[in-house]
């Protein structure tokens, strides 16, 4: 019996839980004017009356969400979108409650007209960053507005294995879902080409793709172009799998509420090797989750249910968090 207990302890000691989070934080802007970007509404004299006090509250709220998802232990890596610039992400990791968690960060420099970018927070003792790149999504249609670059990080985890992470914020549906779909398909094609390059050099690549895709898992950009399949599809190390695909039919399930209906726009997509039980890095229980804590929600009079507790509703300041809910997953890493 004693030997059995020691064996259990040894097994648990050899495994490390590595939490991964993604969050669309909804307009994390500072209060300073960038003359090269359209950020005027998020200035003290702008439409949102965006003051230093509101900005500090926004930083506090985001740090609260990240800590909440971490369940007292902050996630090892955190993908973020709707980040205005390097300054706000620096303030988040250096001047909020997150400073005790030792995060470093990388951020894109996108051509988005409003100046918003995607970023990745990471704890260097758990994810050793080797290099990072960003890929611009270029459209042949000159009338399509510039969008956010795709961020690609390559790093090592405690097992010594390489983990590639892509953080995305695909073009929005503003102007109509069907009308804007080609822009998201274009972004997915670029992403797929970069992932194919990884598969060509590393047959057993550990890849996580996370982001706000502004499409559901079964829409063309993700299912047909990116070729991210359901977990029920046949398994292969060189395929991509969407961890939320099989949950599409669940009622009231999603990360974003649109016209009273929950949509699954924020997703995790992983390479098949991360679902292989023989791998030293695996997705725990092959599951990902929406963090639907009570403090992130408020009553919705229209639907009679709940909706995300936002920072602003139009120009009206609510003091909440975001119009999206965060998502997270766990990796089990065997040393």
Protein Blocks (a to p, Z undefined) as FASTA:
>chain_A
ZZmmmmmmmmmmmpccdddddddeehpacfbdcfkbccklmcfklmnopafklmmmmmmm
mmmmmmmmnnopacfbdcdehifblmlmmmmmmmmmklmnopacdddddfbfnlpacddd
ddfkloccfbdcddddddfblkbccdddddddddddfkopacdddddddddfehijklmm
mmmmmmmmmmmmmmmmmmmmmmbacddddddehiafkbmklmmmnopacfkbccdfkbcc
dfklmmmmpghiajbdeehiacdfbccdddfklmmmkbmbdcehhiacddfbfklpccdf
knopacdddfbecjbcghiabfcdcddddddddZZ
